[in-house]
Amino acid sequence: MPDAVVIGAGPNGLVAANLLADAGWTVEVLEAQPEPGGAVRSDRGVHPDYVSDLFSAFYPLAAASPVMARFRLHEHGLRWSHAPSVLAHPLPDGRCAVLERRTEDTDRRPRRLRRR
């Protein structure tokens, strides 16, 4: 029998399980979904040539987290990369509001989406 059972293999559950394991506990992680990752997953469902983040809200928090930094994931190959734009929200009329990494680069007027 494990010392702890963590329900959910999303970012918070995996961090908790790792902290407990690092402290010497035996840990079992249970996940209802077919893949672990919770809000940190991607797929090619939109188009096979593009990888899309399904729930990318966690990444900025992970990159800045002192708890995540203690895992030294860079020693295991983790490299943070940043998209040219932080986020975009397409609007029904074909415009797109875009948030850039630097405030001065953010265009306050919605852009037209480029169609291929």
DSSP file (Angstrom, degrees, kcal/mol; ACC not computed):
  #  RESIDUE AA STRUCTURE BP1 BP2  ACC     N-H-->O    O-->H-N    N-H-->O    O-->H-N    TCO  KAPPA ALPHA  PHI   PSI    X-CA   Y-CA   Z-CA
    1    1 A M              0   0    0      0, 0.0    25,-0.1     0, 0.0     2,-0.0   0.000 360.0 360.0 360.0 133.2    0.0    0.0    0.0
    2    2 A P        -     0   0    0      0, 0.0    25,-0.2     0, 0.0     3,-0.1  -0.281 360.0-127.3 -71.7 159.6    1.4    3.4   -0.9
    3    3 A D  S    S+     0   0    0     23,-1.3     2,-0.3     1,-0.2    24,-0.2   0.811  94.2  16.4 -71.8 -30.3    2.1    6.2    1.6
    4    4 A A  E     -a   27   0A   0     22,-1.7    24,-2.1     2,-0.0     2,-0.5  -0.996  61.7-153.1-144.9 146.8    0.0    8.6   -0.5
    5    5 A V  E     -a   28   0A   0     -2,-0.3     2,-0.5    22,-0.2    24,-0.2  -0.990  14.2-158.5-119.1 123.7   -2.5    8.4   -3.3
    6    6 A V  E     -a   29   0A   0     22,-3.0    24,-3.0    -2,-0.5     2,-0.7  -0.901   8.2-146.7-104.2 125.9   -2.6   11.5   -5.6
    7    7 A I  E     +a   30   0A   0     -2,-0.5    24,-0.2    22,-0.2    22,-0.1  -0.832  68.5  26.3 -95.1 112.8   -5.8   11.9   -7.6
    8    8 A G        -     0   0    0     22,-4.0    23,-0.2    -2,-0.7    22,-0.1   0.337  61.6-136.9 107.1 126.0   -5.1   13.4  -11.0
    9    9 A A        +     0   0    0      4,-0.1    28,-2.9    26,-0.1    -1,-0.1  -0.158  64.6 119.5-104.3  36.7   -2.0   13.4  -13.2
   10   10 A G  S  > S-     0   0    0     27,-0.2     4,-2.8    26,-0.2     5,-0.3  -0.241  86.8 -79.0 -84.5-175.4   -2.2   17.1  -14.1
   11   11 A P  H  > S+     0   0    0      0, 0.0     4,-2.4     0, 0.0     5,-0.2   0.902 130.8  45.8 -55.2 -45.9    0.5   19.6  -13.2
   12   12 A N  H  > S+     0   0    0      1,-0.2     4,-2.6     2,-0.2     5,-0.2   0.923 114.6  47.2 -66.9 -43.5   -0.5   20.0   -9.6
   13   13 A G  H  > S+     0   0    0      2,-0.2     4,-2.6     1,-0.2    -1,-0.2   0.905 113.6  47.8 -63.7 -41.6   -0.9   16.3   -9.0
   14   14 A L  H  X S+     0   0    0     -4,-2.8     4,-2.3     2,-0.2    -2,-0.2   0.886 112.1  49.3 -68.6 -38.2    2.4   15.4  -10.6
   15   15 A V  H  X S+     0   0    0     -4,-2.4     4,-2.6    -5,-0.3     5,-0.2   0.943 113.0  47.6 -63.6 -46.4    4.3   18.1   -8.7
   16   16 A A  H  X S+     0   0    0     -4,-2.6     4,-2.4     1,-0.2    -2,-0.2   0.925 112.1  49.6 -60.0 -44.7    2.7   16.9   -5.4
   17   17 A A  H  X S+     0   0    0     -4,-2.6     4,-2.5     1,-0.2    -1,-0.2   0.901 111.8  48.6 -62.7 -40.5    3.6   13.3   -6.3
   18   18 A N  H  X S+     0   0    0     -4,-2.3     4,-2.8     2,-0.2    -1,-0.2   0.903 110.2  50.7 -66.5 -41.2    7.2   14.3   -7.1
   19   19 A L  H  X S+     0   0    0     -4,-2.6     4,-1.3     2,-0.2    -2,-0.2   0.920 113.2  46.1 -62.7 -42.4    7.6   16.3   -3.9
   20   20 A L  H  <>S+     0   0    0     -4,-2.4     5,-2.4    -5,-0.2     3,-0.2   0.921 113.2  48.9 -65.7 -43.4    6.3   13.3   -1.8
   21   21 A A  H ><5S+     0   0    0     -4,-2.5     3,-1.8     1,-0.2    -2,-0.2   0.900 108.5  53.7 -63.2 -40.7    8.5   10.8   -3.7
   22   22 A D  H 3<5S+     0   0    0     -4,-2.8    -1,-0.2     1,-0.3    -2,-0.2   0.805 104.9  56.0 -63.0 -27.8   11.5   13.1   -3.1
   23   23 A A  T 3<5S-     0   0    0     -4,-1.3    -1,-0.3    -3,-0.2    -2,-0.2   0.401 128.3 -99.8 -84.6   3.3   10.7   13.1    0.6
   24   24 A G  T < 5S+     0   0    0     -3,-1.8    -3,-0.2     1,-0.3     2,-0.1   0.495  77.3 137.6  96.1   3.5   10.9    9.3    0.5
   25   25 A W      < -     0   0    0     -5,-2.4     2,-0.5    -6,-0.2    -1,-0.3  -0.482  55.6-123.5 -79.0 151.7    7.2    8.4    0.3
   26   26 A T        -     0   0    0     -2,-0.1   -22,-1.7   -25,-0.1   -23,-1.3  -0.851  37.6-166.7 -90.1 134.5    5.8    5.8   -1.9
   27   27 A V  E     -a    4   0A   0     -2,-0.5     2,-0.4   -24,-0.2   -22,-0.2  -0.964  20.4-163.4-131.2 137.5    3.2    7.4   -4.2
   28   28 A E  E     -a    5   0A   0    -24,-2.1   -22,-3.0    -2,-0.4     2,-0.5  -0.984  12.7-156.4-116.4 131.7    0.5    6.1   -6.5
   29   29 A V  E     -a    6   0A   0     -2,-0.4     2,-0.4   -24,-0.2   -22,-0.2  -0.930   5.8-162.9-109.9 126.7   -1.0    8.6   -9.0
   30   30 A L  E     -a    7   0A   0    -24,-3.0   -22,-4.0    -2,-0.5     2,-0.4  -0.915   8.8-179.3-110.7 134.6   -4.5    7.9  -10.4
   31   31 A E        -     0   0    0     -2,-0.4   -24,-0.0   -23,-0.2    -2,-0.0  -0.998  21.6-160.3-136.8 130.8   -5.8    9.6  -13.5
   32   32 A A  S    S+     0   0    0     -2,-0.4    -1,-0.1     3,-0.0   -25,-0.0   0.767  72.8  80.4 -79.6 -27.3   -9.2    9.2  -15.2
   33   33 A Q  S    S-     0   0    0      2,-0.2    -2,-0.1     1,-0.1   -25,-0.0  -0.394  88.7-117.7 -79.8 158.5   -8.1   10.5  -18.6
   34   34 A P  S    S+     0   0    0      0, 0.0    -1,-0.1     0, 0.0    -3,-0.0   0.721  99.7  41.5 -68.8 -19.1   -6.2    8.2  -21.1
   35   35 A E  S    S-     0   0    0      3,-0.0     3,-0.4     6,-0.0    -2,-0.2  -0.972  81.7-127.1-128.1 142.7   -3.2   10.5  -21.0
   36   36 A P  S    S+     0   0    0      0, 0.0   -26,-0.2     0, 0.0    -5,-0.0  -0.335  74.3  78.6 -74.8 168.5   -1.5   12.3  -18.1
   37   37 A G    >   -     0   0    0    -28,-2.9     3,-3.0     4,-0.1   -27,-0.2   0.061  58.4-162.1 124.1 -25.4   -0.8   16.0  -18.2
   38   38 A G  T 3  S+     0   0    0     -3,-0.4     3,-0.1     1,-0.3   -28,-0.1  -0.276  83.9   4.5  51.5-116.6   -4.1   17.7  -17.3
   39   39 A A  T 3  S+     0   0    0      1,-0.2     2,-0.5    -2,-0.1    19,-0.4   0.421 124.0  74.5 -79.5   2.0   -3.7   21.3  -18.5
   40   40 A V  S <  S+     0   0    0     -3,-3.0     2,-0.3    14,-0.1    -1,-0.2  -0.619  72.2 110.9-116.0  71.7   -0.3   20.5  -20.0
   41   41 A R        -     0   0    0     -2,-0.5    13,-2.5    -3,-0.1    14,-0.7  -0.955  40.3-169.6-138.3 157.3   -1.1   18.6  -23.1
   42   42 A S  E     +B   53   0B   0     -2,-0.3     2,-0.3    11,-0.2    11,-0.2  -0.936   6.4 176.0-139.9 164.3   -1.0   19.2  -26.8
   43   43 A D  E     -B   52   0B   0      9,-1.9     9,-3.0    -2,-0.3     3,-0.2  -0.942  38.9-119.7-156.3 178.5   -2.2   17.5  -29.9
   44   44 A R  E     +     0   0B   0     -2,-0.3     6,-0.2     7,-0.2     7,-0.1  -0.074  69.2 122.7-113.3  29.2   -2.5   17.7  -33.7
   45   45 A G  E    S+     0   0B   0      1,-0.2    -1,-0.1     7,-0.2     6,-0.1   0.785  71.1  50.9 -66.0 -30.0   -6.3   17.7  -33.8
   46   46 A V  E    S-     0   0B   0      1,-0.3    -1,-0.2     4,-0.2    -2,-0.1   0.929 134.8 -16.9 -73.8 -45.4   -6.6   21.1  -35.6
   47   47 A H  E >   -B   50   0B   0      3,-0.5     3,-1.9     1,-0.0    -1,-0.3  -0.939  60.6-124.7-160.0 137.5   -4.2   20.1  -38.4
   48   48 A P  T 3  S+     0   0    0      0, 0.0    -3,-0.1     0, 0.0    -2,-0.0   0.717 109.7  57.0 -62.0 -20.2   -1.6   17.3  -38.6
   49   49 A D  T 3  S+     0   0    0     -5,-0.1     2,-0.4     1,-0.0    -5,-0.0   0.564 103.0  63.0 -85.0  -8.3    1.2   19.8  -39.4
   50   50 A Y  E <   -B   47   0B   0     -3,-1.9     2,-0.6    -6,-0.2    -3,-0.5  -0.954  67.6-146.3-125.8 135.7    0.6   21.9  -36.2
   51   51 A V  E     -     0   0B   0     -2,-0.4     2,-0.4    -7,-0.1    -7,-0.2  -0.877  23.9-164.5 -95.6 124.5    0.9   21.1  -32.6
   52   52 A S  E     -B   43   0B   0     -9,-3.0    -9,-1.9    -2,-0.6     2,-0.4  -0.905  20.2-124.7-113.1 137.3   -1.7   23.0  -30.5
   53   53 A D  E     -B   42   0B   0     -2,-0.4     3,-0.3   -11,-0.2   -11,-0.2  -0.639  17.3-160.3 -73.4 132.2   -1.7   23.5  -26.8
   54   54 A L  S    S+     0   0    0    -13,-2.5    -1,-0.2    -2,-0.4   -12,-0.1   0.888  85.1   3.1 -81.2 -40.2   -5.0   22.3  -25.4
   55   55 A F  S >  S+     0   0    0    -14,-0.7     3,-0.8   -16,-0.3    -1,-0.2  -0.560  72.9 168.0-145.0  71.9   -4.9   24.2  -22.1
   56   56 A S  T >   +     0   0    0     -3,-0.3     3,-0.8     1,-0.2   -16,-0.1   0.327  47.2 101.7 -81.2   9.6   -1.8   26.3  -22.1
   57   57 A A  T 3> S+     0   0    0      1,-0.2     4,-0.5     2,-0.1    -1,-0.2   0.760  76.2  60.3 -64.4 -23.8   -2.6   28.5  -19.1
   58   58 A F  H <> S+     0   0    0     -3,-0.8     4,-2.3   -19,-0.4     3,-0.5   0.811  84.7  77.7 -74.7 -30.7   -0.3   26.5  -16.8
   59   59 A Y  H <> S+     0   0    0     -3,-0.8     4,-2.6     1,-0.3     5,-0.2   0.866  91.7  48.1 -56.0 -48.3    3.0   27.2  -18.7
   60   60 A P  H  > S+     0   0    0      0, 0.0     4,-1.2     0, 0.0    -1,-0.3   0.890 113.9  49.2 -61.0 -35.6    3.7   30.7  -17.5
   61   61 A L  H  X S+     0   0    0     -4,-0.5     4,-0.6    -3,-0.5    -2,-0.2   0.897 111.8  48.6 -68.6 -39.3    3.1   29.7  -14.0
   62   62 A A  H >< S+     0   0    0     -4,-2.3     3,-0.9     1,-0.2    -1,-0.2   0.910 107.7  54.2 -66.2 -42.0    5.4   26.6  -14.3
   63   63 A A  H 3< S+     0   0    0     -4,-2.6    -1,-0.2     1,-0.2    -2,-0.2   0.808 116.6  38.5 -63.4 -29.2    8.2   28.7  -15.9
   64   64 A A  H 3< S+     0   0    0     -4,-1.2    -1,-0.2    -5,-0.2    -2,-0.2   0.448  89.9 116.7 -99.2  -2.0    8.1   31.1  -12.9
   65   65 A S    <X  -     0   0    0     -3,-0.9     4,-1.9    -4,-0.6     5,-0.1  -0.527  51.7-157.8 -78.0 125.1    7.5   28.5  -10.2
   66   66 A P  H  > S+     0   0    0      0, 0.0     4,-1.5     0, 0.0    -1,-0.2   0.830  96.9  56.1 -66.2 -30.3   10.2   28.0   -7.5
   67   67 A V  H  > S+     0   0    0      2,-0.2     4,-0.6     1,-0.2     3,-0.3   0.941 108.7  45.4 -65.4 -46.6    8.8   24.6   -6.8
   68   68 A M  H >4>S+     0   0    0      1,-0.2     3,-1.2     2,-0.2     5,-0.5   0.873 108.2  58.3 -64.0 -36.3    9.2   23.5  -10.5
   69   69 A A  H ><5S+     0   0    0     -4,-1.9     3,-1.6     1,-0.3    -1,-0.2   0.853  97.1  61.9 -62.1 -34.3   12.7   25.1  -10.5
   70   70 A R  H 3<5S+     0   0    0     -4,-1.5    -1,-0.3    -3,-0.3    -2,-0.2   0.732  92.4  65.1 -65.9 -20.4   13.8   22.8   -7.7
   71   71 A F  T <<5S-     0   0    0     -3,-1.2    -1,-0.3    -4,-0.6    -2,-0.2   0.655  95.2-144.5 -74.7 -14.1   13.1   19.7   -9.9
   72   72 A R  T X 5 +     0   0    0     -3,-1.6     3,-1.8    -4,-0.3     4,-0.3   0.901  32.4 169.4  51.5  46.6   16.0   20.9  -12.2
   73   73 A L  G > X +     0   0    0     -5,-0.5     5,-2.1     1,-0.3     3,-1.7   0.739  65.8  72.2 -63.6 -22.5   14.0   19.7  -15.2
   74   74 A H  G > 5S+     0   0    0      1,-0.3     3,-1.3     3,-0.2    -1,-0.3   0.811  89.5  61.5 -61.5 -27.6   16.5   21.5  -17.5
   75   75 A E  G < 5S+     0   0    0     -3,-1.8    -1,-0.3     1,-0.3    -2,-0.2   0.647 105.0  48.4 -71.1 -13.5   19.0   18.7  -16.5
   76   76 A H  G < 5S-     0   0    0     -3,-1.7    -1,-0.3    -4,-0.3    -2,-0.2   0.198 133.8 -85.9-110.9  12.3   16.6   16.3  -18.1
   77   77 A G  T < 5S+     0   0    0     -3,-1.3     2,-0.3     1,-0.3    -3,-0.2   0.409  74.0 149.7 105.4  -2.7   16.1   18.2  -21.3
   78   78 A L      < +     0   0    0     -5,-2.1     2,-0.4    -6,-0.1    -1,-0.3  -0.489  17.1 177.4 -68.4 128.2   13.4   20.7  -20.6
   79   79 A R        -     0   0    0     -2,-0.3     2,-0.4     2,-0.0    -1,-0.0  -0.996  22.5-138.8-128.6 125.5   13.8   23.9  -22.6
   80   80 A W        -     0   0    0     -2,-0.4     2,-0.3   -17,-0.1    -2,-0.0  -0.671  23.6-174.2 -80.6 135.3   11.2   26.7  -22.3
   81   81 A S        -     0   0    0     -2,-0.4     2,-0.4     0, 0.0    -2,-0.0  -0.925  12.7-142.7-126.5 157.2   10.3   28.3  -25.6
   82   82 A H        -     0   0    0     -2,-0.3     4,-0.1     2,-0.0    19,-0.0  -0.969  13.6-127.6-124.8 132.6    8.1   31.3  -26.2
   83   83 A A        -     0   0    0     -2,-0.4    18,-0.1     2,-0.1     4,-0.0  -0.372  31.5-111.0 -68.6 154.4    5.7   31.8  -29.1
   84   84 A P  S    S+     0   0    0      0, 0.0    17,-0.5     0, 0.0     2,-0.4   0.861 108.4  34.7 -56.5 -35.2    6.1   35.1  -31.0
   85   85 A S  E    S-C  100   0C   0     15,-0.2    15,-0.2     1,-0.1    -2,-0.1  -0.942  77.9-139.0-120.0 144.6    2.7   36.2  -29.5
   86   86 A V  E    S-     0   0C   0     13,-1.9     2,-0.3    -2,-0.4    14,-0.2   0.941  78.2 -22.0 -68.7 -48.6    1.5   35.3  -26.1
   87   87 A L  E     -C   99   0C   0     12,-1.4    12,-2.7     2,-0.0     2,-0.4  -0.987  54.0-155.3-157.4 161.4   -2.1   34.6  -27.1
   88   88 A A  E     -C   98   0C   0     -2,-0.3    10,-0.2    10,-0.2     8,-0.0  -0.997   3.6-158.6-141.2 144.1   -4.6   35.4  -29.8
   89   89 A H  E     -C   97   0C   0      8,-2.7     8,-2.0    -2,-0.4     2,-0.1  -0.907  16.8-144.7-126.6 103.9   -8.4   35.4  -29.7
   90   90 A P  E     -C   96   0C   0      0, 0.0     6,-0.2     0, 0.0     5,-0.0  -0.414  14.4-146.8 -67.1 140.6  -10.1   35.0  -33.1
   91   91 A L    >   -     0   0    0      4,-3.1     3,-2.1    -2,-0.1    -2,-0.0  -0.774  23.1-112.7-106.8 153.4  -13.3   37.0  -33.4
   92   92 A P  T 3  S+     0   0    0      0, 0.0    -1,-0.1     0, 0.0     4,-0.0   0.762 113.4  59.8 -57.8 -26.6  -16.3   35.9  -35.5
   93   93 A D  T 3  S-     0   0    0      1,-0.1     3,-0.1     2,-0.1     0, 0.0   0.353 123.5 -97.8 -87.3   8.7  -15.8   38.8  -38.0
   94   94 A G  S <  S+     0   0    0     -3,-2.1    19,-2.7     1,-0.4     2,-0.1   0.323  87.3 120.1  95.5  -8.7  -12.3   37.6  -39.0
   95   95 A R  E     - D   0 112C   0     17,-0.2    -4,-3.1    -5,-0.0    -1,-0.4  -0.414  48.2-151.9 -82.0 167.8  -10.3   40.0  -36.8
   96   96 A C  E     -CD  90 111C   0     15,-3.0    15,-2.8    -6,-0.2     2,-0.4  -0.945   8.8-142.5-146.4 120.0   -8.0   38.7  -34.1
   97   97 A A  E     -C   89   0C   0     -8,-2.0    -8,-2.7    -2,-0.4     2,-0.4  -0.690  27.0-165.1 -79.2 132.0   -7.0   40.3  -30.8
   98   98 A V  E     -C   88   0C   0      9,-0.5     2,-0.5    -2,-0.4     9,-0.3  -0.971  14.5-157.5-126.9 134.1   -3.3   39.6  -30.1
   99   99 A L  E     -C   87   0C   0    -12,-2.7   -13,-1.9    -2,-0.4   -12,-1.4  -0.947  16.1-158.6-109.3 123.8   -1.3   39.9  -26.9
  100  100 A E  E     -C   85   0C   0     -2,-0.5   -15,-0.2   -15,-0.2     6,-0.1  -0.501  29.0-111.3 -96.1 167.5    2.4   40.3  -27.3
  101  101 A R  S    S+     0   0    0    -17,-0.5     2,-0.5    -2,-0.2    -1,-0.1   0.858 105.3  53.3 -67.1 -36.1    5.1   39.6  -24.7
  102  102 A R  S >> S-     0   0    0      1,-0.1     3,-1.5     0, 0.0     4,-0.8  -0.869  81.1-137.2-104.7 133.9    6.1   43.3  -24.5
  103  103 A T  G >4 S+     0   0    0     -2,-0.5     3,-1.3     1,-0.3    -1,-0.1   0.891 104.3  56.1 -53.7 -43.9    3.3   45.8  -23.7
  104  104 A E  G 34 S+     0   0    0      1,-0.3    -1,-0.3    -3,-0.1    -3,-0.0   0.702 105.7  53.0 -67.3 -16.9    4.6   48.3  -26.2
  105  105 A D  G <4 S+     0   0    0     -3,-1.5     2,-0.5     2,-0.1    -1,-0.3   0.593  82.7 106.4 -90.4 -11.8    4.4   45.6  -29.0
  106  106 A T    <<  -     0   0    0     -3,-1.3     2,-0.7    -4,-0.8    -7,-0.1  -0.554  66.9-141.3 -74.5 121.5    0.8   44.8  -28.3
  107  107 A D        -     0   0    0     -2,-0.5    -9,-0.5    -9,-0.3     4,-0.1  -0.730   6.5-157.6 -82.1 117.1   -1.5   46.2  -31.0
  108  108 A R  S    S+     0   0    0     -2,-0.7    -1,-0.2   -11,-0.1    -2,-0.0   0.667  74.4  75.5 -74.4 -15.0   -4.6   47.5  -29.2
  109  109 A R  S    S-     0   0    0      1,-0.0   -11,-0.2   -12,-0.0    -2,-0.1  -0.841  95.2-108.8 -95.6 131.8   -6.6   47.2  -32.4
  110  110 A P        -     0   0    0      0, 0.0   -13,-0.3     0, 0.0     2,-0.2  -0.280  36.0-132.8 -57.4 142.6   -7.7   43.7  -33.4
  111  111 A R  E     -D   96   0C   0    -15,-2.8   -15,-3.0    -4,-0.1     2,-0.4  -0.503  16.7-106.1 -91.2 161.1   -5.8   42.4  -36.5
  112  112 A R  E     -D   95   0C   0    -17,-0.3   -17,-0.2    -2,-0.2     2,-0.2  -0.736  39.7-114.7 -83.0 137.1   -7.2   40.7  -39.6
  113  113 A L        -     0   0    0    -19,-2.7     2,-0.5    -2,-0.4    -1,-0.0  -0.503  25.0-125.9 -70.4 139.4   -6.5   37.0  -39.6
  114  114 A R        -     0   0    0     -2,-0.2     2,-0.4     2,-0.0    -1,-0.1  -0.768  25.0-154.1 -86.1 126.2   -4.3   35.9  -42.4
  115  115 A R              0   0    0     -2,-0.5     0, 0.0     1,-0.1     0, 0.0  -0.805 360.0 360.0-101.6 142.1   -5.8   33.2  -44.5
  116  116 A R              0   0    0     -2,-0.4    -1,-0.1     0, 0.0    -2,-0.0   0.433 360.0 360.0 -90.2 360.0   -3.8   30.7  -46.5
